Amino acid sequence: MGSTADKIKGTANEVAGKARQAAGKAVGNHEEHVKGSIQEAKGKAQVAKGDAKDAVKKVVDKA
């Protein structure tokens, strides 16, 4: 998967995770709130992966 795809999927997971957290908090469902936190963290990791791929590509392109 390319860096852009990682960033897009990561951002989507972050947004979905935040929504899931809010929904869990609104209805008092702690488990759903935690699952949202995990999904948001997964999204942040995907975005970081995309950023890392971009950084490596820039280094390789300069070589």
Secondary structure per residue as TSV (DSSP state, phi and psi in degrees):
chain	resnum	aa	ss	phi	psi
A	1	M	-	360.0	139.0
A	2	G	-	-77.4	168.3
A	3	S	H	-64.1	-38.1
A	4	T	H	-65.1	-42.5
A	5	A	H	-63.3	-40.5
A	6	D	H	-60.3	-44.1
A	7	K	H	-65.1	-41.8
A	8	I	H	-65.4	-48.9
A	9	K	H	-63.6	-38.3
A	10	G	H	-63.7	-45.2
A	11	T	H	-63.3	-40.4
A	12	A	H	-62.1	-42.0
A	13	N	H	-66.5	-37.3
A	14	E	H	-61.7	-47.8
A	15	V	H	-63.8	-45.6
A	16	A	H	-63.3	-39.3
A	17	G	H	-64.0	-42.4
A	18	K	H	-63.8	-40.4
A	19	A	H	-65.2	-41.0
A	20	R	H	-64.4	-39.5
A	21	Q	H	-61.8	-46.8
A	22	A	H	-62.9	-42.0
A	23	A	H	-64.6	-43.3
A	24	G	H	-62.1	-41.2
A	25	K	H	-67.1	-40.2
A	26	A	H	-63.6	-37.3
A	27	V	H	-99.3	1.9
A	28	G	T	76.2	25.6
A	29	N	-	-99.4	97.2
A	30	H	H	-61.8	-39.9
A	31	E	H	-60.8	-43.2
A	32	E	H	-66.9	-37.5
A	33	H	H	-61.4	-44.2
A	34	V	H	-66.2	-42.8
A	35	K	H	-60.6	-36.5
A	36	G	H	-64.7	-40.2
A	37	S	H	-62.1	-41.4
A	38	I	H	-65.6	-43.0
A	39	Q	H	-64.6	-39.5
A	40	E	H	-63.4	-42.7
A	41	A	H	-63.3	-39.2
A	42	K	H	-60.5	-43.1
A	43	G	H	-62.2	-42.7
A	44	K	H	-62.6	-37.9
A	45	A	H	-66.4	-39.2
A	46	Q	H	-64.8	-41.3
A	47	V	H	-63.7	-42.0
A	48	A	H	-62.9	-38.2
A	49	K	H	-62.1	-43.7
A	50	G	H	-62.8	-41.3
A	51	D	H	-63.1	-40.9
A	52	A	H	-64.7	-41.3
A	53	K	H	-60.8	-41.8
A	54	D	H	-61.4	-43.6
A	55	A	H	-62.6	-44.0
A	56	V	H	-63.9	-42.7
A	57	K	H	-60.9	-41.6
A	58	K	H	-62.7	-40.9
A	59	V	H	-65.9	-44.0
A	60	V	H	-66.9	-38.9
A	61	D	H	-65.6	-30.8
A	62	K	H	-75.4	-24.6
A	63	A	-	-74.5	360.0
